Amino acid sequence: MSERPTLTDLTANLVPFTAHQVKTSLIWSTADEGDGEVLRDACSYLVDSDDTCAAKVFLAERYGGSGIQRNGGGARCGFDGRYQIKGIGANPLVGQGSDWHHSNGALGAGQAIYEALWGDILAQILPYGAVATRAILLTDNYIDIEFERSRGRSRRALLIREPVIRPAHFERAPYFRPQSAYTGQLMHDAQRVRAVIGHLPACLPTPSDGFSTEARCDPRTWCIEGLCELARRQAQQMAYCQTRFLMLTTSPSNIAMDGRVLDFNGLNCLFPSDHRDDFEYRLKTAQLIGEPAILKQGLSDLCLYLGKYMFEPTFTQLARQQVTACFQRDFQQACYHGYATLLGIPVELLQRGGPASLERLVDSFMRLLNSRRGTLYHADNGESPLERLVVTLIHRSWGLPVHDDACMAMDVRFAHTQELFNEVMHWANTTCRVEQRNSFAFMSEIETQARERLKPRRCLGKVQMLREIDELLETCKDDERQLRLALAEMKTRVLAFATVALGCQQTIGHGAENRGNV
């Protein structure tokens, strides 16, 4: 297979446009970004700024998939061959009929910082990481977006990140209708996909055991094995988020070909203890549950385009069957393990297998939670009903005295969950004895992990995080250095909490993949 392509190689997807230089200040950067002045010189541009200032040509990225409204790709991003700049302004990919929020091209400072914080968190804890923000540049231009502000008008920001190839780059955008100024200038969308699909095989991730000998001789087998690996990675990413109650608002355009996720403006932490069980919460929870299906559909679409433009229709059917099976199998297994960690069961123990009752335990526990969802909200920082419920299961399995809740004593769902939990704890204790581990220390470890996973997570809530960010922007508006320090402190604090509350589950070797060896 040929050398792995970069975004620059997908020429049919790249549309030039012009932006003009603006004054900015660097308020966020990664330790390895190097010279901040070089980055500022390269990225301090807006489409709708003073056209008497220095001009630079950027490239807009065409892609398809769900979640892009009537746009033809990244409608507020620009790529200069090295950096991708989000918030640069409305580019030629804004489609006719897109609503204002998907067509204004701007990014508020609060939203940029929120995205950067979550990018750093998820890069550390997800099985296959995330595309972290390299830098944020604060401009002197303002934007008036109601949902992005809490203290008057918001300053515009430019979010700088690594350019990556996404599954959506190889998918159709069937609802895209260019603005009248660009009619006839852009390649037809079907022709675009036909032009770039030949790069897809070389972009697919390498399976953990490498491609088979057959795959190295047959491009169809290569594509199926690579698509199955992509499905596994996406499944594990989605399972982690679902079992941690993190709604990404994801789509094939919000995940890289190596499995890393990106674009976190729509991320919401939906932990049951932090939300009243009202209509809005149930709507968001339903959206969270439906997210894996969106990525699965994107994989199915890739199979379709490969069969249509590279191979033959029979390839599509065969590939879809295998890719869907891989996604479903890995997603289900990862969900069982993820929910089991809420019960305190250590990940390293789960990775060695488990009793047949483990899956039944998780199913029973989730039914129990669903039956009690109206009682799980907890307004203060003490022991929440959810934490108390799980700790009661743990203590009873050890024969420890507990304060019996009348509702628990009469709840057949709780009794069934307790029975299954006792079976799993018997297996876990037997495993510990075989490995000559201290049983008391193991029991303590289980309770500690359960309490860590089940504490309220209000500090990770979108409203609270944006409120704190806005306060920092207001307090430090005249002191760039102080703002950088304050944001660095917030990042350290939030990352430390998230690592404990959500758990770090990185796949061995994914750091090397993020450096290009996928």
C-alpha positions in Angstrom: 0.0 0.0 0.0 1.2 3.5 -0.8 2.5 6.0 1.8 -0.2 7.4 4.1 -1.8 10.5 2.6 -2.1 13.8 4.4 -4.9 16.4 4.1 -2.9 18.2 1.4 -3.1 15.2 -0.9 -6.9 15.3 -1.0 -6.8 18.2 -3.6 -10.4 17.6 -4.8 -11.6 18.4 -1.3 -9.7 21.7 -0.9 -11.3 25.0 -1.9 -9.2 28.2 -1.8 -10.4 31.4 -0.2 -8.9 34.6 1.1 -8.6 36.0 4.6 -7.0 39.1 6.0 -4.6 39.6 8.9 -5.9 40.7 12.3 -4.2 41.5 15.6 -4.3 38.6 18.1 -2.9 37.5 21.5 -1.9 33.9 22.3 -3.9 32.8 25.3 -3.4 29.0 25.1 -0.7 26.8 23.6 0.7 23.3 24.0 4.2 22.8 25.5 5.5 21.4 22.2 4.1 24.1 20.0 7.4 26.0 19.9 7.6 29.6 18.8 4.3 31.3 19.5 5.1 34.3 17.3 5.5 32.0 14.2 2.1 30.5 14.9 0.5 33.9 15.4 2.0 35.2 12.1 0.7 32.1 10.3 -2.8 32.0 11.8 -4.0 35.5 12.7 -6.5 35.9 9.9 -10.2 36.4 9.5 -12.4 36.3 6.4 -14.5 39.3 7.2 -11.7 41.6 8.6 -10.3 44.8 7.1 -9.4 44.0 3.5 -6.7 46.7 3.5 -4.6 44.4 5.8 -2.3 41.6 4.5 -4.1 38.8 2.7 -3.5 35.1 2.7 -5.0 32.2 0.9 -6.4 29.3 3.0 -8.1 26.1 2.0 -11.6 25.0 3.0 -12.2 21.3 3.5 -15.1 19.6 1.7 -16.6 16.6 3.4 -20.0 15.0 3.9 -21.7 12.8 6.4 -24.3 13.8 9.0 -24.3 16.8 11.2 -23.1 19.5 8.8 -26.6 20.9 8.0 -26.7 22.2 4.3 -23.0 23.0 4.3 -20.4 21.4 2.1 -17.8 20.7 4.8 -15.9 22.8 7.4 -17.7 26.1 6.8 -15.7 28.1 9.4 -12.3 26.5 9.1 -9.2 27.3 7.1 -6.1 25.1 6.3 -2.8 26.6 5.3 -0.8 23.4 4.7 0.3 23.2 8.3 -2.4 24.4 10.7 -6.2 24.1 10.7 -7.8 27.3 12.0 -11.3 27.1 13.4 -13.4 30.3 13.6 -11.7 32.0 10.6 -15.0 33.1 9.2 -17.6 32.0 6.7 -15.9 30.3 3.7 -17.2 29.1 0.3 -18.6 25.9 1.9 -21.5 27.7 3.7 -24.5 26.3 1.8 -27.8 27.9 0.8 -30.3 27.4 3.6 -27.9 26.8 6.5 -29.1 28.4 9.7 -27.2 31.4 11.2 -25.3 29.3 13.8 -23.9 27.1 11.0 -23.1 29.9 8.6 -21.7 32.9 10.5 -18.2 31.4 10.6 -17.2 32.7 14.0 -16.0 31.1 17.2 -16.5 32.7 20.6 -13.6 32.8 23.0 -15.5 30.9 25.7 -16.4 28.1 23.3 -12.8 27.9 22.0 -11.5 27.4 25.5 -14.2 24.9 26.4 -13.2 22.9 23.3 -9.5 23.1 24.2 -10.2 21.9 27.8 -12.1 18.9 26.6 -9.6 18.1 23.9 -6.9 17.9 26.5 -9.0 15.7 28.8 -10.1 13.3 26.1 -6.6 13.1 24.6 -5.5 11.7 28.0 -8.3 9.3 28.9 -10.0 7.9 25.8 -8.9 4.5 24.4 -7.7 6.2 21.2 -7.4 9.8 22.4 -8.5 13.0 20.8 -7.1 15.7 18.5 -6.0 18.3 21.1 -5.9 22.0 20.5 -2.5 23.4 19.7 -3.3 27.0 20.5 -6.0 29.6 20.9 -5.6 33.2 19.5 -7.8 35.9 21.0 -8.8 38.6 18.5 -10.1 42.2 19.1 -13.2 41.4 17.0 -16.5 40.6 18.7 -19.4 38.2 18.0 -22.9 38.4 19.3 -24.1 34.8 19.7 -26.7 34.5 22.5 -25.8 30.9 23.5 -22.1 31.7 23.7 -22.2 34.6 26.1 -23.1 35.3 29.7 -21.3 38.7 30.1 -22.3 40.8 27.0 -20.6 40.4 23.7 -18.0 37.6 23.2 -14.6 38.2 21.6 -13.8 36.1 18.6 -11.1 33.4 18.9 -9.1 31.3 16.5 -8.6 27.7 17.6 -5.5 26.1 16.1 -5.3 22.3 15.8 -3.6 19.5 13.8 -5.2 18.9 10.4 -6.5 15.4 10.1 -8.2 13.2 7.5 -11.7 12.1 8.6 -14.1 9.5 7.3 -16.4 12.3 6.2 -13.7 13.5 3.7 -14.7 10.4 1.6 -18.5 10.8 2.0 -21.1 12.7 0.1 -22.7 16.0 1.2 -26.0 15.5 -0.7 -27.8 18.5 0.7 -25.0 21.0 -0.1 -26.0 23.8 -2.5 -23.3 26.4 -2.9 -24.0 30.1 -2.4 -24.7 31.9 -5.7 -21.3 33.5 -5.7 -19.7 30.0 -6.1 -22.2 28.4 -8.4 -20.3 26.6 -11.1 -16.9 27.1 -9.4 -17.1 24.0 -7.2 -16.7 20.4 -8.4 -20.0 18.4 -8.2 -20.1 16.6 -4.9 -20.3 13.1 -6.4 -17.4 13.9 -8.7 -15.4 15.0 -5.6 -16.0 11.7 -3.8 -15.0 9.8 -6.9 -11.8 11.8 -7.1 -10.7 11.2 -3.5 -11.9 7.7 -2.8 -8.7 6.2 -4.2 -6.9 7.7 -1.2 -9.1 5.9 1.4 -7.4 2.5 1.5 -4.0 4.1 2.5 -5.8 6.2 5.1 -7.3 3.2 7.0 -5.8 2.3 10.3 -3.6 -0.8 10.7 -5.1 -3.7 12.7 -3.3 -4.5 15.9 -1.8 -7.7 14.4 -1.1 -5.9 11.1 -2.7 -6.5 7.7 -2.9 -10.1 6.6 -0.9 -11.6 3.7 -4.1 -11.8 1.7 -4.8 -8.2 2.3 -1.4 -7.1 1.0 -2.2 -8.9 -2.3 -5.9 -7.9 -2.5 -7.1 -4.3 -2.2 -10.6 -5.4 -1.3 -9.5 -7.5 1.6 -7.2 -4.6 2.7 -10.1 -2.2 2.8 -12.3 -4.6 4.7 -9.6 -5.3 7.3 -8.9 -1.6 7.6 -12.5 -0.6 7.9 -13.0 -3.3 10.6 -10.1 -1.8 12.5 -11.7 1.7 12.2 -15.0 0.2 13.4 -13.3 -1.3 16.4 -11.7 2.0 17.4 -14.8 4.0 16.9 -16.8 1.4 18.9 -14.4 1.6 21.8 -14.4 5.4 21.8 -18.2 5.5 21.7 -18.5 2.9 24.4 -16.2 4.8 26.7 -18.2 8.0 26.3 -21.6 6.2 26.7 -20.6 4.5 29.9 -19.3 7.8 31.3 -22.4 9.7 30.2 -20.5 12.0 27.8 -22.5 13.2 24.8 -20.0 14.2 22.1 -22.5 15.2 19.4 -20.3 13.2 17.1 -20.5 12.3 13.4 -18.1 11.0 10.7 -16.7 14.6 10.4 -15.8 14.7 14.2 -13.5 11.7 14.3 -10.1 11.1 12.6 -9.1 8.1 10.6 -7.0 6.8 13.5 -10.0 6.9 15.8 -9.2 10.2 17.7 -12.2 12.4 18.3 -12.4 16.1 17.6 -14.8 19.1 17.8 -16.1 19.4 21.3 -18.4 22.5 21.3 -21.4 20.2 21.6 -20.0 18.0 24.3 -22.3 17.6 27.4 -21.7 15.6 30.6 -25.0 13.9 31.4 -24.1 12.2 34.7 -27.5 11.3 36.3 -26.7 12.8 39.7 -26.2 16.2 38.1 -29.4 16.5 36.2 -33.1 16.5 37.0 -34.9 13.9 35.0 -36.9 16.3 32.9 -37.8 16.4 29.2 -34.5 18.2 28.2 -32.4 15.6 30.0 -34.2 12.7 28.5 -33.9 14.2 25.0 -30.1 14.6 25.5 -29.8 11.1 26.9 -31.6 9.7 23.9 -29.2 11.6 21.7 -26.2 10.1 23.6 -27.6 6.6 23.1 -28.0 7.2 19.4 -24.5 8.5 18.7 -22.9 5.1 18.0 -25.5 4.5 15.2 -24.4 7.7 13.5 -20.8 6.5 13.3 -21.9 3.0 12.2 -23.9 4.6 9.4 -20.8 6.5 8.4 -18.9 3.3 8.1 -21.6 1.8 6.1 -21.5 4.7 3.7 -17.7 4.2 3.2 -18.5 0.7 2.2 -21.0 2.0 -0.3 -18.6 4.5 -1.9 -15.8 2.0 -2.2 -18.1 -0.5 -3.9 -19.5 2.2 -6.2 -16.4 4.1 -7.2 -13.5 1.5 -6.7 -14.7 -2.0 -6.7 -18.2 -3.4 -7.4 -21.6 -3.5 -5.6 -21.0 -7.0 -4.2 -18.1 -5.5 -2.2 -20.4 -3.1 -0.4 -22.7 -5.9 0.9 -19.7 -8.1 2.1 -17.9 -5.2 3.7 -21.0 -3.9 5.5 -21.7 -7.3 7.1 -18.2 -7.6 8.5 -17.7 -4.0 9.5 -21.1 -3.8 11.3 -20.4 -7.1 13.1 -17.0 -5.8 14.3 -18.5 -2.5 15.5 -21.4 -4.2 17.4 -19.2 -6.8 19.0 -16.6 -4.4 20.3 -19.1 -1.8 21.3 -21.1 -4.2 23.4 -18.1 -5.7 25.1 -16.6 -2.3 25.8 -19.9 -1.1 27.3 -20.1 -4.1 29.6 -16.6 -3.4 30.9 -17.3 0.4 31.1 -20.5 0.0 33.2 -18.8 -2.6 35.3 -16.2 0.0 36.4 -19.1 2.0 37.8 -19.6 -0.9 40.2 -15.9 -0.7 41.2 -14.7 -3.7 39.3 -11.1 -2.8 38.1 -10.4 -2.7 34.4 -7.3 -4.8 34.6 -9.4 -7.6 36.2 -12.1 -7.3 33.4 -9.4 -7.6 30.7 -8.7 -11.1 31.9 -12.2 -12.2 31.2 -15.0 -12.7 33.6 -17.9 -15.0 34.7 -21.0 -15.4 32.5 -22.9 -13.5 35.1 -20.9 -10.3 34.4 -23.0 -9.3 31.4 -26.2 -10.2 33.2 -25.1 -8.1 36.2 -24.5 -5.0 33.9 -27.9 -5.5 32.2 -29.6 -5.8 35.6 -27.8 -2.8 37.0 -28.8 -0.6 34.0 -32.4 -1.7 34.4 -32.2 -0.8 38.1 -30.8 2.7 37.3 -33.5 3.3 34.7 -36.2 2.4 37.1 -34.8 4.9 39.6 -33.8 7.7 37.2 -36.3 10.1 38.8 -34.6 9.8 42.2 -30.9 10.1 41.2 -30.5 13.9 41.0 -28.4 15.2 43.9 -28.0 18.9 44.5 -25.1 19.0 47.0 -21.7 17.4 47.3 -22.5 14.7 49.8 -23.1 11.0 49.1 -25.5 10.8 46.1 -28.3 8.3 45.8 -26.4 6.6 43.0 -23.3 6.3 45.1 -25.3 5.0 48.0 -27.0 2.4 45.9 -23.7 0.9 44.5 -21.9 1.0 47.9 -24.9 -0.9 49.4 -24.4 -3.6 46.8 -20.7 -3.8 47.6 -21.2 -3.9 51.4 -23.9 -6.5 51.2 -21.7 -8.7 49.0 -19.1 -8.7 51.7 -21.6 -9.4 54.5 -21.1 -5.9 56.0 -24.0 -4.3 57.9 -25.8 -1.6 55.9 -28.5 0.9 56.5 -31.4 -0.7 54.7 -33.4 1.6 52.5 -37.0 0.5 52.5 -37.3 1.0 48.8 -34.2 -1.2 48.2 -35.5 -4.0 50.4 -38.8 -4.2 48.5 -37.3 -3.7 45.0 -37.1 -7.0 43.1 -34.7 -5.3 40.6 -32.3 -4.4 43.4 -32.5 -8.0 44.8 -31.7 -9.5 41.4 -28.8 -7.1 40.9 -27.5 -8.0 44.3 -27.6 -11.7 43.5 -25.6 -11.2 40.3 -23.2 -8.8 42.0 -22.5 -11.5 44.7 -21.6 -14.0 42.0 -19.2 -11.6 40.3 -17.6 -10.7 43.6 -17.1 -14.4 44.3 -15.3 -14.7 41.0 -13.2 -11.6 41.7 -12.2 -12.8 45.2 -11.3 -16.3 43.8 -9.1 -14.6 41.2 -7.4 -12.5 43.9 -6.6 -15.6 46.0 -5.1 -17.4 43.0 -2.9 -14.4 42.4 -2.1 -14.1 46.1 -3.5 -10.6 46.4 -4.6 -9.1 49.7 -8.4 -9.6 49.8 -9.0 -6.7 52.2 -7.0 -4.3 50.0 -8.9 -5.6 47.0 -12.3 -4.9 48.7 -11.1 -1.4 49.6 -10.0 -0.8 46.0 -13.4 -1.7 44.7 -15.3 0.6 47.0 -12.8 3.5 46.4 -13.2 3.1 42.6 -17.0 3.0 42.8 -17.1 6.1 44.9 -14.7 8.0 42.6 -16.8 7.0 39.5 -20.1 7.9 41.1 -19.4 11.3 42.7 -21.3 14.3 41.2 -19.5 15.8 38.2 -20.9 19.3 38.1 -17.5 20.8 37.6 -17.5 19.0 34.2 -20.9 20.4 33.2 -21.0 22.7 30.2 -22.9 25.5 31.9 -20.5 25.6 34.9 -17.4 25.3 32.8 -18.5 28.1 30.4 -19.4 30.3 33.4 -16.0 29.8 34.9 -14.3 30.5 31.6 -16.3 33.7 31.1 -15.3 34.9 34.6 -11.7 34.4 33.8 -12.0 36.2 30.4 -13.7 39.1 32.2 -11.3 39.2 35.2 -8.1 38.9 33.1 -9.3 40.9 30.0 -6.5 43.4 30.3 -3.7 41.0 31.3 -2.9 38.3 28.7 -0.2 36.7 30.9 -2.5 36.3 33.8 -5.2 34.9 31.6 -2.8 32.2 30.3 -1.8 31.3 33.8 -5.4 31.1 35.0 -6.5 28.9 32.0 -3.5 26.6 32.6 -4.5 26.3 36.3 -8.1 25.5 35.3 -6.9 22.9 32.8 -4.7 21.2 35.4 -7.5 21.1 37.9 -10.2 19.9 35.5 -7.9 17.2 34.0 -7.0 15.9 37.4 -10.7 15.5 38.4 -11.7 14.0 35.1 -8.9 11.4 35.1 -10.2 10.1 38.5 -13.9 10.5 37.9 -14.0 9.1 34.3 -10.9 6.8 34.4 -8.0 6.6 32.0 -8.4 3.8 29.4 -5.8 4.5 26.7 -5.0 1.7 24.3 -1.3 0.7 24.4 0.6 2.2 21.4 -2.0 4.8 20.5 0.4 7.6 21.3 2.7 6.3 18.5 -0.3 6.2 16.2 -1.1 9.8 16.9 2.4 10.6 15.6 1.5 9.1 12.2 2.1 5.4 12.6 -1.5 4.3 12.3 
